[in-house]
């Protein structure tokens, strides 16, 4: 029967540590190598890294989809890597603003959110409208 020695245990821990370091390094540098890896691993062809520019938030600001209460300038200034606002939501909010000339962006966003909540059976106070929902009183 084989008995493990301290050196064997140490070597195993060392290899696991090196493997974790390599995986973390590959994750953090994936934007550099993922484009070239597609040739060797075809399953990666569906992978698209996020853009590191804030162009989409800049476009949202130019479309009037920002306000003092919903400030996208901070996202642009902080180089936020996200893709910007949801296209479907943007279109719905823009439609509300076009249909109602007196709607500001904040008002259109509020109406859109209320409509989405109603579609999902959520009351205006945030409570579910499901009669089977159970609520616990915290005694406060």
C-alpha positions as CSV (number, residue, x, y, z in Angstrom):
1,X,0.0,0.0,0.0
2,X,1.3,3.4,-0.9
3,X,1.6,6.0,1.9
4,X,1.7,9.6,1.0
5,X,4.6,11.6,2.2
6,X,4.8,15.3,3.1
7,X,6.5,16.0,-0.2
8,X,3.7,14.3,-2.2
9,X,1.1,16.4,-0.4
10,X,3.1,19.5,-0.9
11,X,3.5,18.8,-4.6
12,X,-0.3,18.3,-5.0
13,X,-1.0,21.6,-3.2
14,X,1.5,23.3,-5.4
15,X,0.0,22.0,-8.6
16,X,-3.5,23.0,-7.5
17,X,-2.2,26.5,-6.6
18,X,-0.5,26.9,-10.0
19,X,-3.6,25.7,-11.8
20,X,-5.8,28.3,-10.0
21,X,-3.3,31.1,-10.7
22,X,-3.3,30.1,-14.4
23,X,-7.1,30.0,-14.5
24,X,-7.4,33.4,-12.9
25,X,-4.8,34.8,-15.3
26,X,-6.7,33.4,-18.2
27,X,-10.0,34.9,-17.0
28,X,-8.5,38.4,-16.5
29,X,-6.8,38.4,-19.9
30,X,-9.6,36.7,-21.9
31,X,-10.2,39.8,-24.0
32,X,-6.7,39.5,-25.4
33,X,-6.6,35.8,-26.2
34,X,-10.2,34.8,-26.8
35,X,-10.2,36.1,-30.3
36,X,-7.4,33.8,-31.3
37,X,-8.7,30.9,-29.3
38,X,-11.7,30.6,-31.6
39,X,-9.6,29.0,-34.3
40,X,-8.6,26.2,-32.0
41,X,-11.8,25.8,-29.9
42,X,-14.8,26.3,-32.2
43,X,-17.3,26.4,-29.2
44,X,-15.8,29.8,-28.3
45,X,-17.1,31.4,-31.5
46,X,-20.3,32.4,-29.7
47,X,-18.3,34.3,-27.0
48,X,-18.2,38.0,-27.4
49,X,-16.4,40.0,-24.7
50,X,-18.0,43.2,-23.5
51,X,-16.8,46.4,-25.1
52,X,-14.6,48.4,-22.9
53,X,-15.9,51.7,-24.2
54,X,-18.7,53.8,-22.8
55,X,-20.1,54.6,-26.3
56,X,-23.5,53.0,-25.6
57,X,-24.1,55.1,-22.5
58,X,-23.0,58.1,-24.5
59,X,-25.6,57.2,-27.1
60,X,-28.2,56.8,-24.5
61,X,-27.4,60.3,-23.1
62,X,-27.7,61.8,-26.6
63,X,-31.1,60.1,-27.0
64,X,-32.3,62.0,-23.9
65,X,-32.4,58.9,-21.7
66,X,-30.6,60.5,-18.7
67,X,-31.6,62.9,-16.0
68,X,-30.5,64.1,-12.6
69,X,-32.3,61.2,-11.0
70,X,-30.9,58.6,-13.5
71,X,-27.4,60.0,-14.3
72,X,-25.5,58.1,-17.0
73,X,-22.7,60.7,-17.1
74,X,-21.2,58.9,-14.1
75,X,-21.2,55.7,-16.1
76,X,-19.4,57.4,-18.9
77,X,-16.9,59.1,-16.6
78,X,-16.1,55.9,-14.8
79,X,-15.6,54.0,-18.1
80,X,-18.4,51.5,-17.2
81,X,-17.8,48.4,-19.4
82,X,-21.5,47.5,-19.6
83,X,-23.4,47.7,-22.9
84,X,-25.7,50.5,-21.9
85,X,-29.5,50.4,-21.3
86,X,-31.7,47.6,-22.5
87,X,-32.8,48.2,-26.1
88,X,-36.4,47.0,-25.6
89,X,-36.8,49.2,-22.5
90,X,-35.2,52.2,-24.3
91,X,-37.6,51.8,-27.2
92,X,-40.6,51.6,-24.9
93,X,-39.6,54.7,-22.9
94,X,-38.9,56.6,-26.1
95,X,-42.3,55.7,-27.4
96,X,-43.9,56.9,-24.2
97,X,-42.0,60.2,-24.5
98,X,-43.0,60.6,-28.1
99,X,-46.7,59.8,-27.5
100,X,-46.9,62.2,-24.5
101,X,-45.1,65.5,-25.1
102,X,-45.3,66.5,-21.4
103,X,-43.5,63.3,-20.3
104,X,-39.9,63.8,-19.2
105,X,-37.5,60.9,-19.2
106,X,-38.1,60.4,-15.4
107,X,-41.9,60.4,-15.9
108,X,-41.7,58.0,-18.9
109,X,-39.4,55.7,-16.9
110,X,-41.8,55.7,-14.0
111,X,-44.8,54.9,-16.2
112,X,-42.8,52.1,-18.0
113,X,-41.7,50.6,-14.6
114,X,-45.3,50.7,-13.3
115,X,-46.5,49.0,-16.5
116,X,-43.9,46.2,-16.1
117,X,-44.8,45.8,-12.5
118,X,-48.5,45.4,-13.4
119,X,-47.6,42.8,-16.0
120,X,-45.7,40.8,-13.4
121,X,-48.6,41.1,-10.9
122,X,-46.8,43.5,-8.5
123,X,-48.7,46.2,-6.8
124,X,-47.5,49.9,-6.9
125,X,-46.1,49.5,-3.4
126,X,-43.9,46.6,-4.5
127,X,-46.0,43.8,-2.9
128,X,-47.0,40.9,-5.0
129,X,-50.7,40.7,-6.0
130,X,-50.7,36.9,-5.8
131,X,-53.5,35.8,-3.4
132,X,-51.3,32.8,-2.4
133,X,-48.4,35.0,-1.3
134,X,-47.4,34.6,2.3
135,X,-46.0,37.5,4.3
136,X,-44.4,37.3,7.7
137,X,-44.7,40.2,10.2
138,X,-41.3,41.0,11.6
139,X,-42.9,42.6,14.7
140,X,-41.2,46.0,14.2
